[in-house]
Structure formats: structure tokens, C-alpha cells
């Protein structure tokens, strides 16, 4: 399974990379990843037109888009779009950070899974 990672590079600018999550067969139950400990889970809804200027995440977290669309711009200048089903591992807790825009005409709904 492929997801997007947002992290702080050695130049203190956030950047993206695509990473793979290894999956192992559990027979008829399907493919599973290794377990990952979670600290908290919460949901968020952002209205169309929302723009949050440069910021960092407070802690490492998975962000799963449930509906709507957003564009995230990394400090490196690269922009990526996220839509239903996309998973982002946000780890840019230091440096310039990133900015976020809701680009859909409907709310951007997400689930956050914060990591220890």
C-alpha cells in the first residue's frame, strides 16, 4: 500500500515522499500491515475555501481524507492534492512547515490518528 509522507528535510523545509506500507497475507482475512501504536483519534471537518498558512503539525499523525479535497504545499514548494481515501503521514514538526487549502466545493472531512 502506498501513502504520502510529509517530513522536514535537512534544509528545514518540509517535503513529500511516497512510501510503501508492507502488507502480509492473513489468508481469507486479507492483507494486514504491522500494528502501529496510536495515541488518539479525532475527526475534523473544514469548510470550502479554508486556508491555513504556514504551520507545523503538533505531533506525528496519520491524516485520512474521508471526503472533499485539499491541497497541501510543502516548504519545498511542492504541492499535492488529497482526496477521498488518501493517507498522509504528517511528520513535519519542525522547520518552515506547510500550508493547507480546502479546494473542494464541499467540506473536507478527515480522520486523524496521532502517534506516540
N, C-alpha and C positions, 0 to 999 in steps of 0.2 A: 504494500500500500504506500502511495506517495503522498506526502504532506509538504507544506511550506514552513520553513524555519526563518524567523526574523531575529537577528542577533547583532551584537555590537562587534565590529571588526577592530583590528589593531589600530586603525586610524581614528577611533572613537565615533565612527559613523555606522549607523545601523545598515544592514544589508540582508538580502534574501538568499536562501538556498533551498533547493528541493532535496528532501531527504526521504529515505525509504524506511518504513516500519516493517521489520521482518514478521512474517506470519507463519505459523506452524499448524499443520492439519490436526484436527481433533476428530477425525472420521466424519460421521454423519452430522456432527455438530457444527462443522465448518472450520474456517481458518481463524486462529487466535494469535494475538501478539502476547508478549510477556506482560505481566501485571506491572502497572505503574502506580505508586502511591499517590493519592490526591489529598490535598489539604481542605479544599472547599469547592462547592459547585454553586454557581448562580446563573440566572438568566438576565438578559438585558435587551431592551428594545430602543432603537434610535430612530428618530423621525427623519423623513426625507429632507435633504438639504443640510443635514448636520455636518459640521466641520469642526474637528478638534485639532488645533495647531500643535506644533512640535511638543512631544511628550515621550516619556518612557513608561514601560509597564512597571507596576509596583513589585511584581514577583513573576517568576516563570509561570506561564499558563498556556493551556490549550484554548483556542477560541474556535468554536464550530459554528458556522453560519447555518441557521435554520431556514431563513427566508430573507428576501431582499438582496441588495448588492451593496458592496462598499469598495472603495479604492484606498489602499494604504501606500503612502510614499515613504520610502526608507531615506535615511540621511544621505545615502549614496546617490539619491536622485531617482533610483529605480521605483517604478510604480507597479503594483499588482492589484488585480481585481479579484474579489472573493464573492462567491455566490453560494446558493444552497448546496450543502454537503461538503464545502471546502473546510479544511482543517489547517489552522495556523498555530505553530508553536512559537509564542512570543517570548523572547528572552532578552530583549534589549533594555536591560535595567539601568544601563549607564550610557554616557555619550550623548549625542545630539537627539537620538530618538527617532520618532516617526510622526507623521500626521495622518489623520483618518477622515474620510469623507463618505457619507451615505450617498450613493449615486442612483438609487432606485426611486421610483415614484411611490413605493410602499415602504413601510418601516423595515429596518434591518434588524432582524432578530437573531440573537446568538445565545449560546450556552458557553460559559467559562468554566474550566476545570483548573483550579490553581494547584500548583505543585509545591511540595515542601522545599 
